[in-house]
Amino acid sequence: MAEQVIRTDRPIVVDGTNHIAGRLSSYVAKLLIKGNRVSIVNCEKIMMSGTRVNQIKEYREFLEINSVINPKHGPVHYRRPDTLIAKMIRQMLPFDRKPSGKESYQRLRTYIGSPKEIKSLEKIQFEKAKIKKTAANYTSVGELCRIIGWTE
């Protein structure tokens, strides 16, 4: 379905409910590189593949990484679902290598829930990015973020 989308001035609104985070991110990154404006709604309902225990363990290990000299210099550890997804998409763009990567990233908007101004627009979903197995094999980004320190 992503191949059928033509570049428009209106943002392409993607509903992230029950999508696998990495696959959704790669489709959105491709749309951004092509020059589209993309808004992702319901970021807290995006799923990460892997059991809940493994995802929590991996992210807690990531939270321990920082600079020895000054923790401000280490990696920024995002705890909100919308910023977590935005960072995941940013890593799939040529953000540091080309100016087009920064321009592409500026056309991305991520939201928790669905804001009023976007509710009226048509939302698309990527069939190849949807979860196929039972929900027990996945962890929602919102659930993961609540455990690592996101307060709504």
Phi and psi in radians as a Rosetta constraint file:
Dihedral C 1 N 2 CA 2 C 2 CIRCULARHARMONIC -1.143 0.35
Dihedral N 2 CA 2 C 2 N 3 CIRCULARHARMONIC -0.510 0.35
Dihedral C 2 N 3 CA 3 C 3 CIRCULARHARMONIC -1.215 0.35
Dihedral N 3 CA 3 C 3 N 4 CIRCULARHARMONIC -0.422 0.35
Dihedral C 3 N 4 CA 4 C 4 CIRCULARHARMONIC -1.434 0.35
Dihedral N 4 CA 4 C 4 N 5 CIRCULARHARMONIC -0.252 0.35
Dihedral C 4 N 5 CA 5 C 5 CIRCULARHARMONIC -1.298 0.35
Dihedral N 5 CA 5 C 5 N 6 CIRCULARHARMONIC 2.248 0.35
Dihedral C 5 N 6 CA 6 C 6 CIRCULARHARMONIC -1.806 0.35
Dihedral N 6 CA 6 C 6 N 7 CIRCULARHARMONIC 2.612 0.35
Dihedral C 6 N 7 CA 7 C 7 CIRCULARHARMONIC -1.120 0.35
Dihedral N 7 CA 7 C 7 N 8 CIRCULARHARMONIC 2.210 0.35
Dihedral C 7 N 8 CA 8 C 8 CIRCULARHARMONIC -2.338 0.35
Dihedral N 8 CA 8 C 8 N 9 CIRCULARHARMONIC 2.898 0.35
Dihedral C 8 N 9 CA 9 C 9 CIRCULARHARMONIC -1.395 0.35
Dihedral N 9 CA 9 C 9 N 10 CIRCULARHARMONIC -0.505 0.35
Dihedral C 9 N 10 CA 10 C 10 CIRCULARHARMONIC -1.284 0.35
Dihedral N 10 CA 10 C 10 N 11 CIRCULARHARMONIC 2.522 0.35
Dihedral C 10 N 11 CA 11 C 11 CIRCULARHARMONIC -1.220 0.35
Dihedral N 11 CA 11 C 11 N 12 CIRCULARHARMONIC 2.565 0.35
Dihedral C 11 N 12 CA 12 C 12 CIRCULARHARMONIC -1.468 0.35
Dihedral N 12 CA 12 C 12 N 13 CIRCULARHARMONIC 2.118 0.35
Dihedral C 12 N 13 CA 13 C 13 CIRCULARHARMONIC -1.742 0.35
Dihedral N 13 CA 13 C 13 N 14 CIRCULARHARMONIC 2.124 0.35
Dihedral C 13 N 14 CA 14 C 14 CIRCULARHARMONIC -1.914 0.35
Dihedral N 14 CA 14 C 14 N 15 CIRCULARHARMONIC 2.213 0.35
Dihedral C 14 N 15 CA 15 C 15 CIRCULARHARMONIC -1.556 0.35
Dihedral N 15 CA 15 C 15 N 16 CIRCULARHARMONIC 2.031 0.35
Dihedral C 15 N 16 CA 16 C 16 CIRCULARHARMONIC -1.446 0.35
Dihedral N 16 CA 16 C 16 N 17 CIRCULARHARMONIC 0.052 0.35
Dihedral C 16 N 17 CA 17 C 17 CIRCULARHARMONIC -1.071 0.35
Dihedral N 17 CA 17 C 17 N 18 CIRCULARHARMONIC 2.207 0.35
Dihedral C 17 N 18 CA 18 C 18 CIRCULARHARMONIC 1.024 0.35
Dihedral N 18 CA 18 C 18 N 19 CIRCULARHARMONIC 0.601 0.35
Dihedral C 18 N 19 CA 19 C 19 CIRCULARHARMONIC -1.825 0.35
Dihedral N 19 CA 19 C 19 N 20 CIRCULARHARMONIC 2.597 0.35
Dihedral C 19 N 20 CA 20 C 20 CIRCULARHARMONIC -1.363 0.35
Dihedral N 20 CA 20 C 20 N 21 CIRCULARHARMONIC 2.301 0.35
Dihedral C 20 N 21 CA 21 C 21 CIRCULARHARMONIC -1.011 0.35
Dihedral N 21 CA 21 C 21 N 22 CIRCULARHARMONIC -0.848 0.35
Dihedral C 21 N 22 CA 22 C 22 CIRCULARHARMONIC -1.160 0.35
Dihedral N 22 CA 22 C 22 N 23 CIRCULARHARMONIC -0.737 0.35
Dihedral C 22 N 23 CA 23 C 23 CIRCULARHARMONIC -1.189 0.35
Dihedral N 23 CA 23 C 23 N 24 CIRCULARHARMONIC -0.733 0.35
Dihedral C 23 N 24 CA 24 C 24 CIRCULARHARMONIC -1.075 0.35
Dihedral N 24 CA 24 C 24 N 25 CIRCULARHARMONIC -0.746 0.35
Dihedral C 24 N 25 CA 25 C 25 CIRCULARHARMONIC -1.073 0.35
Dihedral N 25 CA 25 C 25 N 26 CIRCULARHARMONIC -0.690 0.35
Dihedral C 25 N 26 CA 26 C 26 CIRCULARHARMONIC -1.207 0.35
Dihedral N 26 CA 26 C 26 N 27 CIRCULARHARMONIC -0.668 0.35
Dihedral C 26 N 27 CA 27 C 27 CIRCULARHARMONIC -1.139 0.35
Dihedral N 27 CA 27 C 27 N 28 CIRCULARHARMONIC -0.751 0.35
Dihedral C 27 N 28 CA 28 C 28 CIRCULARHARMONIC -1.168 0.35
Dihedral N 28 CA 28 C 28 N 29 CIRCULARHARMONIC -0.704 0.35
Dihedral C 28 N 29 CA 29 C 29 CIRCULARHARMONIC -1.063 0.35
Dihedral N 29 CA 29 C 29 N 30 CIRCULARHARMONIC -0.692 0.35
Dihedral C 29 N 30 CA 30 C 30 CIRCULARHARMONIC -1.129 0.35
Dihedral N 30 CA 30 C 30 N 31 CIRCULARHARMONIC -0.722 0.35
Dihedral C 30 N 31 CA 31 C 31 CIRCULARHARMONIC -1.113 0.35
Dihedral N 31 CA 31 C 31 N 32 CIRCULARHARMONIC -0.705 0.35
Dihedral C 31 N 32 CA 32 C 32 CIRCULARHARMONIC -1.146 0.35
Dihedral N 32 CA 32 C 32 N 33 CIRCULARHARMONIC -0.702 0.35
Dihedral C 32 N 33 CA 33 C 33 CIRCULARHARMONIC -1.124 0.35
Dihedral N 33 CA 33 C 33 N 34 CIRCULARHARMONIC -0.597 0.35
Dihedral C 33 N 34 CA 34 C 34 CIRCULARHARMONIC -1.262 0.35
Dihedral N 34 CA 34 C 34 N 35 CIRCULARHARMONIC -0.186 0.35
Dihedral C 34 N 35 CA 35 C 35 CIRCULARHARMONIC 1.867 0.35
Dihedral N 35 CA 35 C 35 N 36 CIRCULARHARMONIC 0.148 0.35
Dihedral C 35 N 36 CA 36 C 36 CIRCULARHARMONIC -1.475 0.35
Dihedral N 36 CA 36 C 36 N 37 CIRCULARHARMONIC 2.695 0.35
Dihedral C 36 N 37 CA 37 C 37 CIRCULARHARMONIC -1.624 0.35
Dihedral N 37 CA 37 C 37 N 38 CIRCULARHARMONIC 2.286 0.35
Dihedral C 37 N 38 CA 38 C 38 CIRCULARHARMONIC -2.214 0.35
Dihedral N 38 CA 38 C 38 N 39 CIRCULARHARMONIC 2.345 0.35
Dihedral C 38 N 39 CA 39 C 39 CIRCULARHARMONIC -2.099 0.35
Dihedral N 39 CA 39 C 39 N 40 CIRCULARHARMONIC 2.301 0.35
Dihedral C 39 N 40 CA 40 C 40 CIRCULARHARMONIC -1.939 0.35
Dihedral N 40 CA 40 C 40 N 41 CIRCULARHARMONIC 2.168 0.35
Dihedral C 40 N 41 CA 41 C 41 CIRCULARHARMONIC -1.879 0.35
Dihedral N 41 CA 41 C 41 N 42 CIRCULARHARMONIC 2.803 0.35
Dihedral C 41 N 42 CA 42 C 42 CIRCULARHARMONIC 1.032 0.35
Dihedral N 42 CA 42 C 42 N 43 CIRCULARHARMONIC 0.833 0.35
Dihedral C 42 N 43 CA 43 C 43 CIRCULARHARMONIC -1.106 0.35
Dihedral N 43 CA 43 C 43 N 44 CIRCULARHARMONIC -0.475 0.35
Dihedral C 43 N 44 CA 44 C 44 CIRCULARHARMONIC -1.273 0.35
Dihedral N 44 CA 44 C 44 N 45 CIRCULARHARMONIC -0.238 0.35
Dihedral C 44 N 45 CA 45 C 45 CIRCULARHARMONIC -1.731 0.35
Dihedral N 45 CA 45 C 45 N 46 CIRCULARHARMONIC 0.046 0.35
Dihedral C 45 N 46 CA 46 C 46 CIRCULARHARMONIC -1.260 0.35
Dihedral N 46 CA 46 C 46 N 47 CIRCULARHARMONIC 2.468 0.35
Dihedral C 46 N 47 CA 47 C 47 CIRCULARHARMONIC -1.809 0.35
Dihedral N 47 CA 47 C 47 N 48 CIRCULARHARMONIC 2.541 0.35
Dihedral C 47 N 48 CA 48 C 48 CIRCULARHARMONIC -1.933 0.35
Dihedral N 48 CA 48 C 48 N 49 CIRCULARHARMONIC 2.313 0.35
Dihedral C 48 N 49 CA 49 C 49 CIRCULARHARMONIC -1.284 0.35
Dihedral N 49 CA 49 C 49 N 50 CIRCULARHARMONIC 2.471 0.35
Dihedral C 49 N 50 CA 50 C 50 CIRCULARHARMONIC 2.113 0.35
Dihedral N 50 CA 50 C 50 N 51 CIRCULARHARMONIC 2.699 0.35
Dihedral C 50 N 51 CA 51 C 51 CIRCULARHARMONIC -1.220 0.35
Dihedral N 51 CA 51 C 51 N 52 CIRCULARHARMONIC 2.798 0.35
Dihedral C 51 N 52 CA 52 C 52 CIRCULARHARMONIC -1.031 0.35
Dihedral N 52 CA 52 C 52 N 53 CIRCULARHARMONIC -0.776 0.35
Dihedral C 52 N 53 CA 53 C 53 CIRCULARHARMONIC -1.097 0.35
Dihedral N 53 CA 53 C 53 N 54 CIRCULARHARMONIC -0.770 0.35
Dihedral C 53 N 54 CA 54 C 54 CIRCULARHARMONIC -1.159 0.35
Dihedral N 54 CA 54 C 54 N 55 CIRCULARHARMONIC -0.731 0.35
Dihedral C 54 N 55 CA 55 C 55 CIRCULARHARMONIC -1.110 0.35
Dihedral N 55 CA 55 C 55 N 56 CIRCULARHARMONIC -0.739 0.35
Dihedral C 55 N 56 CA 56 C 56 CIRCULARHARMONIC -1.136 0.35
Dihedral N 56 CA 56 C 56 N 57 CIRCULARHARMONIC -0.738 0.35
Dihedral C 56 N 57 CA 57 C 57 CIRCULARHARMONIC -1.093 0.35
Dihedral N 57 CA 57 C 57 N 58 CIRCULARHARMONIC -0.790 0.35
Dihedral C 57 N 58 CA 58 C 58 CIRCULARHARMONIC -1.087 0.35
Dihedral N 58 CA 58 C 58 N 59 CIRCULARHARMONIC -0.762 0.35
Dihedral C 58 N 59 CA 59 C 59 CIRCULARHARMONIC -1.255 0.35
Dihedral N 59 CA 59 C 59 N 60 CIRCULARHARMONIC -0.584 0.35
Dihedral C 59 N 60 CA 60 C 60 CIRCULARHARMONIC -1.147 0.35
Dihedral N 60 CA 60 C 60 N 61 CIRCULARHARMONIC -0.629 0.35
Dihedral C 60 N 61 CA 61 C 61 CIRCULARHARMONIC -1.138 0.35
Dihedral N 61 CA 61 C 61 N 62 CIRCULARHARMONIC -0.680 0.35
Dihedral C 61 N 62 CA 62 C 62 CIRCULARHARMONIC -1.129 0.35
Dihedral N 62 CA 62 C 62 N 63 CIRCULARHARMONIC -0.622 0.35
Dihedral C 62 N 63 CA 63 C 63 CIRCULARHARMONIC -1.153 0.35
Dihedral N 63 CA 63 C 63 N 64 CIRCULARHARMONIC -0.386 0.35
Dihedral C 63 N 64 CA 64 C 64 CIRCULARHARMONIC -1.409 0.35
Dihedral N 64 CA 64 C 64 N 65 CIRCULARHARMONIC -0.213 0.35
Dihedral C 64 N 65 CA 65 C 65 CIRCULARHARMONIC -1.347 0.35
Dihedral N 65 CA 65 C 65 N 66 CIRCULARHARMONIC 2.163 0.35
Dihedral C 65 N 66 CA 66 C 66 CIRCULARHARMONIC -2.773 0.35
Dihedral N 66 CA 66 C 66 N 67 CIRCULARHARMONIC 3.112 0.35
Dihedral C 66 N 67 CA 67 C 67 CIRCULARHARMONIC -1.410 0.35
Dihedral N 67 CA 67 C 67 N 68 CIRCULARHARMONIC 2.481 0.35
Dihedral C 67 N 68 CA 68 C 68 CIRCULARHARMONIC -1.216 0.35
Dihedral N 68 CA 68 C 68 N 69 CIRCULARHARMONIC -0.667 0.35
Dihedral C 68 N 69 CA 69 C 69 CIRCULARHARMONIC -1.290 0.35
Dihedral N 69 CA 69 C 69 N 70 CIRCULARHARMONIC -0.895 0.35
Dihedral C 69 N 70 CA 70 C 70 CIRCULARHARMONIC -2.605 0.35
Dihedral N 70 CA 70 C 70 N 71 CIRCULARHARMONIC 2.103 0.35
Dihedral C 70 N 71 CA 71 C 71 CIRCULARHARMONIC -1.041 0.35
Dihedral N 71 CA 71 C 71 N 72 CIRCULARHARMONIC -0.379 0.35
Dihedral C 71 N 72 CA 72 C 72 CIRCULARHARMONIC -1.143 0.35
Dihedral N 72 CA 72 C 72 N 73 CIRCULARHARMONIC -0.431 0.35
Dihedral C 72 N 73 CA 73 C 73 CIRCULARHARMONIC -1.468 0.35
Dihedral N 73 CA 73 C 73 N 74 CIRCULARHARMONIC -0.212 0.35
Dihedral C 73 N 74 CA 74 C 74 CIRCULARHARMONIC -1.347 0.35
Dihedral N 74 CA 74 C 74 N 75 CIRCULARHARMONIC -3.047 0.35
Dihedral C 74 N 75 CA 75 C 75 CIRCULARHARMONIC -1.200 0.35
Dihedral N 75 CA 75 C 75 N 76 CIRCULARHARMONIC 2.568 0.35
Dihedral C 75 N 76 CA 76 C 76 CIRCULARHARMONIC -1.395 0.35
Dihedral N 76 CA 76 C 76 N 77 CIRCULARHARMONIC 2.253 0.35
Dihedral C 76 N 77 CA 77 C 77 CIRCULARHARMONIC -1.791 0.35
Dihedral N 77 CA 77 C 77 N 78 CIRCULARHARMONIC 1.768 0.35
Dihedral C 77 N 78 CA 78 C 78 CIRCULARHARMONIC -1.329 0.35
Dihedral N 78 CA 78 C 78 N 79 CIRCULARHARMONIC 2.504 0.35
Dihedral C 78 N 79 CA 79 C 79 CIRCULARHARMONIC -2.130 0.35
Dihedral N 79 CA 79 C 79 N 80 CIRCULARHARMONIC -0.140 0.35
Dihedral C 79 N 80 CA 80 C 80 CIRCULARHARMONIC -1.614 0.35
Dihedral N 80 CA 80 C 80 N 81 CIRCULARHARMONIC 2.487 0.35
Dihedral C 80 N 81 CA 81 C 81 CIRCULARHARMONIC -1.062 0.35
Dihedral N 81 CA 81 C 81 N 82 CIRCULARHARMONIC -0.679 0.35
Dihedral C 81 N 82 CA 82 C 82 CIRCULARHARMONIC -1.199 0.35
Dihedral N 82 CA 82 C 82 N 83 CIRCULARHARMONIC -0.689 0.35
Dihedral C 82 N 83 CA 83 C 83 CIRCULARHARMONIC -1.298 0.35
Dihedral N 83 CA 83 C 83 N 84 CIRCULARHARMONIC -0.541 0.35
Dihedral C 83 N 84 CA 84 C 84 CIRCULARHARMONIC -1.111 0.35
Dihedral N 84 CA 84 C 84 N 85 CIRCULARHARMONIC -0.780 0.35
Dihedral C 84 N 85 CA 85 C 85 CIRCULARHARMONIC -1.197 0.35
Dihedral N 85 CA 85 C 85 N 86 CIRCULARHARMONIC -0.702 0.35
Dihedral C 85 N 86 CA 86 C 86 CIRCULARHARMONIC -1.076 0.35
Dihedral N 86 CA 86 C 86 N 87 CIRCULARHARMONIC -0.708 0.35
Dihedral C 86 N 87 CA 87 C 87 CIRCULARHARMONIC -1.159 0.35
Dihedral N 87 CA 87 C 87 N 88 CIRCULARHARMONIC -0.660 0.35
Dihedral C 87 N 88 CA 88 C 88 CIRCULARHARMONIC -1.098 0.35
Dihedral N 88 CA 88 C 88 N 89 CIRCULARHARMONIC -0.707 0.35
Dihedral C 88 N 89 CA 89 C 89 CIRCULARHARMONIC -1.241 0.35
Dihedral N 89 CA 89 C 89 N 90 CIRCULARHARMONIC -0.680 0.35
Dihedral C 89 N 90 CA 90 C 90 CIRCULARHARMONIC -1.037 0.35
Dihedral N 90 CA 90 C 90 N 91 CIRCULARHARMONIC -0.614 0.35
Dihedral C 90 N 91 CA 91 C 91 CIRCULARHARMONIC -1.231 0.35
Dihedral N 91 CA 91 C 91 N 92 CIRCULARHARMONIC -0.280 0.35
Dihedral C 91 N 92 CA 92 C 92 CIRCULARHARMONIC -1.647 0.35
Dihedral N 92 CA 92 C 92 N 93 CIRCULARHARMONIC -0.051 0.35
Dihedral C 92 N 93 CA 93 C 93 CIRCULARHARMONIC -1.773 0.35
Dihedral N 93 CA 93 C 93 N 94 CIRCULARHARMONIC 2.746 0.35
Dihedral C 93 N 94 CA 94 C 94 CIRCULARHARMONIC -1.359 0.35
Dihedral N 94 CA 94 C 94 N 95 CIRCULARHARMONIC 1.030 0.35
Dihedral C 94 N 95 CA 95 C 95 CIRCULARHARMONIC -1.106 0.35
Dihedral N 95 CA 95 C 95 N 96 CIRCULARHARMONIC -0.791 0.35
Dihedral C 95 N 96 CA 96 C 96 CIRCULARHARMONIC -1.580 0.35
Dihedral N 96 CA 96 C 96 N 97 CIRCULARHARMONIC -0.293 0.35
Dihedral C 96 N 97 CA 97 C 97 CIRCULARHARMONIC -1.630 0.35
Dihedral N 97 CA 97 C 97 N 98 CIRCULARHARMONIC -0.581 0.35
Dihedral C 97 N 98 CA 98 C 98 CIRCULARHARMONIC -2.354 0.35
Dihedral N 98 CA 98 C 98 N 99 CIRCULARHARMONIC 2.603 0.35
Dihedral C 98 N 99 CA 99 C 99 CIRCULARHARMONIC -1.127 0.35
Dihedral N 99 CA 99 C 99 N 100 CIRCULARHARMONIC -0.479 0.35
Dihedral C 99 N 100 CA 100 C 100 CIRCULARHARMONIC -1.133 0.35
Dihedral N 100 CA 100 C 100 N 101 CIRCULARHARMONIC -0.476 0.35
Dihedral C 100 N 101 CA 101 C 101 CIRCULARHARMONIC -1.175 0.35
Dihedral N 101 CA 101 C 101 N 102 CIRCULARHARMONIC -0.726 0.35
Dihedral C 101 N 102 CA 102 C 102 CIRCULARHARMONIC -1.178 0.35
Dihedral N 102 CA 102 C 102 N 103 CIRCULARHARMONIC -0.703 0.35
Dihedral C 102 N 103 CA 103 C 103 CIRCULARHARMONIC -1.115 0.35
Dihedral N 103 CA 103 C 103 N 104 CIRCULARHARMONIC -0.697 0.35
Dihedral C 103 N 104 CA 104 C 104 CIRCULARHARMONIC -1.112 0.35
Dihedral N 104 CA 104 C 104 N 105 CIRCULARHARMONIC -0.749 0.35
Dihedral C 104 N 105 CA 105 C 105 CIRCULARHARMONIC -1.131 0.35
Dihedral N 105 CA 105 C 105 N 106 CIRCULARHARMONIC -0.559 0.35
Dihedral C 105 N 106 CA 106 C 106 CIRCULARHARMONIC -1.219 0.35
Dihedral N 106 CA 106 C 106 N 107 CIRCULARHARMONIC -0.325 0.35
Dihedral C 106 N 107 CA 107 C 107 CIRCULARHARMONIC -1.515 0.35
Dihedral N 107 CA 107 C 107 N 108 CIRCULARHARMONIC 0.020 0.35
Dihedral C 107 N 108 CA 108 C 108 CIRCULARHARMONIC -1.677 0.35
Dihedral N 108 CA 108 C 108 N 109 CIRCULARHARMONIC 2.383 0.35
Dihedral C 108 N 109 CA 109 C 109 CIRCULARHARMONIC -2.279 0.35
Dihedral N 109 CA 109 C 109 N 110 CIRCULARHARMONIC 2.344 0.35
Dihedral C 109 N 110 CA 110 C 110 CIRCULARHARMONIC -2.167 0.35
Dihedral N 110 CA 110 C 110 N 111 CIRCULARHARMONIC 2.480 0.35
Dihedral C 110 N 111 CA 111 C 111 CIRCULARHARMONIC -2.343 0.35
Dihedral N 111 CA 111 C 111 N 112 CIRCULARHARMONIC 2.571 0.35
Dihedral C 111 N 112 CA 112 C 112 CIRCULARHARMONIC -1.568 0.35
Dihedral N 112 CA 112 C 112 N 113 CIRCULARHARMONIC 2.162 0.35
Dihedral C 112 N 113 CA 113 C 113 CIRCULARHARMONIC 1.324 0.35
Dihedral N 113 CA 113 C 113 N 114 CIRCULARHARMONIC -2.728 0.35
Dihedral C 113 N 114 CA 114 C 114 CIRCULARHARMONIC -2.291 0.35
Dihedral N 114 CA 114 C 114 N 115 CIRCULARHARMONIC 1.954 0.35
Dihedral C 114 N 115 CA 115 C 115 CIRCULARHARMONIC -1.224 0.35
Dihedral N 115 CA 115 C 115 N 116 CIRCULARHARMONIC 2.827 0.35
Dihedral C 115 N 116 CA 116 C 116 CIRCULARHARMONIC -1.024 0.35
Dihedral N 116 CA 116 C 116 N 117 CIRCULARHARMONIC -0.771 0.35
Dihedral C 116 N 117 CA 117 C 117 CIRCULARHARMONIC -1.197 0.35
Dihedral N 117 CA 117 C 117 N 118 CIRCULARHARMONIC -0.285 0.35
Dihedral C 117 N 118 CA 118 C 118 CIRCULARHARMONIC -1.808 0.35
Dihedral N 118 CA 118 C 118 N 119 CIRCULARHARMONIC -0.295 0.35
Dihedral C 118 N 119 CA 119 C 119 CIRCULARHARMONIC -1.000 0.35
Dihedral N 119 CA 119 C 119 N 120 CIRCULARHARMONIC -0.583 0.35
Dihedral C 119 N 120 CA 120 C 120 CIRCULARHARMONIC -1.370 0.35
Dihedral N 120 CA 120 C 120 N 121 CIRCULARHARMONIC -0.352 0.35
Dihedral C 120 N 121 CA 121 C 121 CIRCULARHARMONIC -1.338 0.35
Dihedral N 121 CA 121 C 121 N 122 CIRCULARHARMONIC 2.680 0.35
Dihedral C 121 N 122 CA 122 C 122 CIRCULARHARMONIC -1.286 0.35
Dihedral N 122 CA 122 C 122 N 123 CIRCULARHARMONIC 2.345 0.35
Dihedral C 122 N 123 CA 123 C 123 CIRCULARHARMONIC -1.819 0.35
Dihedral N 123 CA 123 C 123 N 124 CIRCULARHARMONIC 2.443 0.35
Dihedral C 123 N 124 CA 124 C 124 CIRCULARHARMONIC -1.932 0.35
Dihedral N 124 CA 124 C 124 N 125 CIRCULARHARMONIC 2.781 0.35
Dihedral C 124 N 125 CA 125 C 125 CIRCULARHARMONIC -2.357 0.35
Dihedral N 125 CA 125 C 125 N 126 CIRCULARHARMONIC 2.609 0.35
Dihedral C 125 N 126 CA 126 C 126 CIRCULARHARMONIC -1.725 0.35
Dihedral N 126 CA 126 C 126 N 127 CIRCULARHARMONIC 2.018 0.35
Dihedral C 126 N 127 CA 127 C 127 CIRCULARHARMONIC -1.099 0.35
Dihedral N 127 CA 127 C 127 N 128 CIRCULARHARMONIC -0.642 0.35
Dihedral C 127 N 128 CA 128 C 128 CIRCULARHARMONIC -1.268 0.35
Dihedral N 128 CA 128 C 128 N 129 CIRCULARHARMONIC -0.273 0.35
Dihedral C 128 N 129 CA 129 C 129 CIRCULARHARMONIC -1.713 0.35
Dihedral N 129 CA 129 C 129 N 130 CIRCULARHARMONIC -0.070 0.35
Dihedral C 129 N 130 CA 130 C 130 CIRCULARHARMONIC -1.317 0.35
Dihedral N 130 CA 130 C 130 N 131 CIRCULARHARMONIC 2.713 0.35
Dihedral C 130 N 131 CA 131 C 131 CIRCULARHARMONIC -1.258 0.35
Dihedral N 131 CA 131 C 131 N 132 CIRCULARHARMONIC 2.506 0.35
Dihedral C 131 N 132 CA 132 C 132 CIRCULARHARMONIC -1.946 0.35
Dihedral N 132 CA 132 C 132 N 133 CIRCULARHARMONIC -0.549 0.35
Dihedral C 132 N 133 CA 133 C 133 CIRCULARHARMONIC -1.562 0.35
Dihedral N 133 CA 133 C 133 N 134 CIRCULARHARMONIC -3.063 0.35
Dihedral C 133 N 134 CA 134 C 134 CIRCULARHARMONIC -1.209 0.35
Dihedral N 134 CA 134 C 134 N 135 CIRCULARHARMONIC 2.763 0.35
Dihedral C 134 N 135 CA 135 C 135 CIRCULARHARMONIC -1.159 0.35
Dihedral N 135 CA 135 C 135 N 136 CIRCULARHARMONIC -0.261 0.35
Dihedral C 135 N 136 CA 136 C 136 CIRCULARHARMONIC -1.170 0.35
Dihedral N 136 CA 136 C 136 N 137 CIRCULARHARMONIC -0.402 0.35
Dihedral C 136 N 137 CA 137 C 137 CIRCULARHARMONIC -1.471 0.35
Dihedral N 137 CA 137 C 137 N 138 CIRCULARHARMONIC 0.003 0.35
Dihedral C 137 N 138 CA 138 C 138 CIRCULARHARMONIC -2.267 0.35
Dihedral N 138 CA 138 C 138 N 139 CIRCULARHARMONIC 2.776 0.35
Dihedral C 138 N 139 CA 139 C 139 CIRCULARHARMONIC -2.208 0.35
Dihedral N 139 CA 139 C 139 N 140 CIRCULARHARMONIC 2.316 0.35
Dihedral C 139 N 140 CA 140 C 140 CIRCULARHARMONIC -1.323 0.35
Dihedral N 140 CA 140 C 140 N 141 CIRCULARHARMONIC 2.606 0.35
Dihedral C 140 N 141 CA 141 C 141 CIRCULARHARMONIC -1.131 0.35
Dihedral N 141 CA 141 C 141 N 142 CIRCULARHARMONIC -0.647 0.35
Dihedral C 141 N 142 CA 142 C 142 CIRCULARHARMONIC -1.076 0.35
Dihedral N 142 CA 142 C 142 N 143 CIRCULARHARMONIC -0.738 0.35
Dihedral C 142 N 143 CA 143 C 143 CIRCULARHARMONIC -1.145 0.35
Dihedral N 143 CA 143 C 143 N 144 CIRCULARHARMONIC -0.758 0.35
Dihedral C 143 N 144 CA 144 C 144 CIRCULARHARMONIC -1.071 0.35
Dihedral N 144 CA 144 C 144 N 145 CIRCULARHARMONIC -0.766 0.35
Dihedral C 144 N 145 CA 145 C 145 CIRCULARHARMONIC -1.163 0.35
Dihedral N 145 CA 145 C 145 N 146 CIRCULARHARMONIC -0.626 0.35
Dihedral C 145 N 146 CA 146 C 146 CIRCULARHARMONIC -1.094 0.35
Dihedral N 146 CA 146 C 146 N 147 CIRCULARHARMONIC -0.662 0.35
Dihedral C 146 N 147 CA 147 C 147 CIRCULARHARMONIC -1.236 0.35
Dihedral N 147 CA 147 C 147 N 148 CIRCULARHARMONIC -0.612 0.35
Dihedral C 147 N 148 CA 148 C 148 CIRCULARHARMONIC -1.572 0.35
Dihedral N 148 CA 148 C 148 N 149 CIRCULARHARMONIC 0.043 0.35
Dihedral C 148 N 149 CA 149 C 149 CIRCULARHARMONIC 2.188 0.35
Dihedral N 149 CA 149 C 149 N 150 CIRCULARHARMONIC 0.151 0.35
Dihedral C 149 N 150 CA 150 C 150 CIRCULARHARMONIC -1.401 0.35
Dihedral N 150 CA 150 C 150 N 151 CIRCULARHARMONIC 2.171 0.35
Dihedral C 150 N 151 CA 151 C 151 CIRCULARHARMONIC -1.964 0.35
Dihedral N 151 CA 151 C 151 N 152 CIRCULARHARMONIC 2.212 0.35
